Amino acid sequence: MNPMPELSPLLKQLRLSGILDSLESRNRQAIENKLAYPEFLALLIQDEVARREQKKLTTRLRRANFRSHKTLEQFDFDFNPKVNRALIQELASGRFIEEKVAVLIAGPCGTGKSHLAQAIGHSAARQGYDVLFTTQSQILGNLNAARATGTFERRFQTIARIPLLIVDDFGLKPLRPPQDEDLHDLVAERYERGATIVTSNLDFTEWGDAFPNRLLGAATLDRLRDAAYRIVLDGESHRTPRLMPTPPKSRVADKAKNAQS
């Protein structure tokens, strides 16, 4: 007697429908290896747990809003031999998220700042942390749009509570009121409550120049820098420009040249 017609709706009712995907193969495995009933059941439960964890990870990665699938395994450490590889591996462990401190990454364009920030974010997502990747312009633009629709506080608190916030391209565009105030309030709200990664093309000594109000900038950066990990990337850009193809010779020009000679 085939129990599947009766078993399928019961598993769906218990929200265990994922077991159906591996039930047939696990049943064959149990018969071939003469597994005891508890061993067979353990395999099915392990499959269900793995399926749910993968589904959660997929959701976390989608919500993280990464630009692309950048991982630490893909990062070219040979391109930046001066990078503290041990520090990067430590950050990938996620310990800084529990410490609730910042990671500040500075360097010229194309040296891998965004890649590194997203790779650390991917590692955090795989460990179960909620992550949000955004740029300075995006996050401040979203907050300003929320202010216009009367949903600023809700949006602000949602961002403030994210365990790991990654802000790319800090200082790429000068801050203007009320952007500088929003950024200060967000950093202050997250101070000692959440971890933050910030990347910038500016040298660390120039970060204060992004703020029109130097006093507000000093207060913001003071919180960001407290116990923060710092990474400096240098060298040439990864983004090598393509060589322009040599234009074909003009037959008209050749004829004119021959006629003159």
Solvent accessible surface area in square Angstrom, and as a share of the most:
residue,aa,sasa,rsa
1,M,215,0.96
2,N,99,0.51
3,P,80,0.51
4,M,69,0.31
5,P,95,0.60
6,E,109,0.49
7,L,57,0.28
8,S,27,0.17
9,P,74,0.47
10,L,98,0.49
11,L,16,0.08
12,K,122,0.52
13,Q,143,0.64
14,L,118,0.59
15,R,196,0.72
16,L,51,0.25
17,S,46,0.30
18,G,8,0.08
19,I,13,0.07
20,L,43,0.21
21,D,122,0.63
22,S,21,0.14
23,L,18,0.09
24,E,123,0.55
25,S,53,0.34
26,R,55,0.20
27,N,68,0.35
28,R,124,0.45
29,Q,60,0.27
30,A,12,0.10
31,I,121,0.61
32,E,132,0.59
33,N,86,0.44
34,K,182,0.77
35,L,49,0.24
36,A,53,0.41
37,Y,192,0.73
38,P,97,0.61
39,E,89,0.40
40,F,42,0.17
41,L,101,0.50
42,A,42,0.32
43,L,33,0.16
44,L,13,0.06
45,I,85,0.43
46,Q,107,0.48
47,D,32,0.17
48,E,7,0.03
49,V,80,0.46
50,A,61,0.47
51,R,83,0.30
52,R,96,0.35
53,E,87,0.39
54,Q,105,0.47
55,K,134,0.57
56,K,109,0.46
57,L,31,0.15
58,T,76,0.44
59,T,36,0.21
60,R,34,0.12
61,L,46,0.23
62,R,165,0.60
63,R,161,0.59
64,A,0,0.00
65,N,85,0.43
66,F,29,0.12
67,R,134,0.49
68,S,52,0.33
69,H,116,0.52
70,K,69,0.29
71,T,12,0.07
72,L,15,0.07
73,E,140,0.63
74,Q,102,0.45
75,F,13,0.05
76,D,64,0.33
77,F,20,0.08
78,D,125,0.65
79,F,74,0.31
80,N,5,0.02
81,P,111,0.70
82,K,169,0.71
83,V,16,0.09
84,N,86,0.44
85,R,133,0.49
86,A,77,0.60
87,L,37,0.18
88,I,0,0.00
89,Q,90,0.40
90,E,56,0.25
91,L,1,0.01
92,A,14,0.11
93,S,54,0.35
94,G,2,0.02
95,R,142,0.52
96,F,3,0.01
97,I,8,0.04
98,E,109,0.49
99,E,81,0.36
100,K,82,0.35
101,V,23,0.13
102,A,6,0.05
103,V,0,0.00
104,L,1,0.00
105,I,0,0.00
106,A,3,0.02
107,G,7,0.06
108,P,66,0.42
109,C,78,0.47
110,G,6,0.06
111,T,0,0.00
112,G,13,0.13
113,K,14,0.06
114,S,23,0.15
115,H,35,0.16
116,L,0,0.00
117,A,0,0.00
118,Q,4,0.02
119,A,0,0.00
120,I,1,0.01
121,G,0,0.00
122,H,5,0.02
123,S,8,0.05
124,A,2,0.01
125,A,1,0.00
126,R,108,0.39
127,Q,86,0.38
128,G,43,0.41
129,Y,43,0.17
130,D,71,0.37
131,V,7,0.04
132,L,23,0.12
133,F,3,0.01
134,T,7,0.04
135,T,15,0.09
136,Q,8,0.03
137,S,54,0.35
138,Q,89,0.39
139,I,3,0.02
140,L,2,0.01
141,G,37,0.35
142,N,69,0.36
143,L,0,0.00
144,N,79,0.40
145,A,60,0.47
146,A,9,0.07
147,R,94,0.34
148,A,90,0.70
149,T,102,0.59
150,G,70,0.67
151,T,45,0.26
152,F,45,0.19
153,E,105,0.47
154,R,173,0.63
155,R,79,0.29
156,F,15,0.06
157,Q,47,0.21
158,T,56,0.32
159,I,0,0.00
160,A,8,0.06
161,R,165,0.60
162,I,26,0.13
163,P,48,0.30
164,L,0,0.00
165,L,3,0.01
166,I,0,0.00
167,V,8,0.05
168,D,1,0.00
169,D,33,0.17
170,F,7,0.03
171,G,14,0.13
172,L,104,0.52
173,K,117,0.50
174,P,86,0.54
175,L,4,0.02
176,R,155,0.56
177,P,94,0.59
178,P,55,0.35
179,Q,60,0.27
180,D,4,0.02
181,E,91,0.41
182,D,7,0.04
183,L,12,0.06
184,H,31,0.14
185,D,68,0.35
186,L,3,0.01
187,V,16,0.09
188,A,35,0.27
189,E,50,0.22
190,R,6,0.02
191,Y,73,0.28
192,E,115,0.52
193,R,159,0.58
194,G,8,0.08
195,A,0,0.00
196,T,13,0.07
197,I,0,0.00
198,V,6,0.03
199,T,0,0.00
200,S,0,0.00
201,N,47,0.24
202,L,46,0.23
203,D,90,0.47
204,F,29,0.12
205,T,127,0.74
206,E,68,0.30
207,W,1,0.00
208,G,22,0.21
209,D,87,0.45
210,A,8,0.06
211,F,3,0.01
212,P,76,0.48
213,N,74,0.38
214,R,158,0.58
215,L,147,0.73
216,L,34,0.17
217,G,1,0.01
218,A,60,0.46
219,A,34,0.27
220,T,0,0.00
221,L,3,0.02
222,D,98,0.51
223,R,84,0.31
224,L,15,0.07
225,R,84,0.31
226,D,72,0.37
227,A,73,0.57
228,A,22,0.17
229,Y,55,0.21
230,R,117,0.43
231,I,8,0.04
232,V,93,0.54
233,L,0,0.00
234,D,61,0.32
235,G,51,0.49
236,E,144,0.64
237,S,47,0.31
238,H,75,0.33
239,R,168,0.61
240,T,112,0.65
241,P,112,0.71
242,R,229,0.84
243,L,172,0.86
244,M,171,0.76
245,P,111,0.70
246,T,126,0.73
247,P,105,0.66
248,P,126,0.80
249,K,177,0.75
250,S,59,0.38
251,R,200,0.73
252,V,117,0.67
253,A,57,0.44
254,D,63,0.33
255,K,146,0.62
256,A,50,0.39
257,K,148,0.63
258,N,104,0.53
259,A,87,0.67
260,Q,160,0.71
261,S,125,0.80
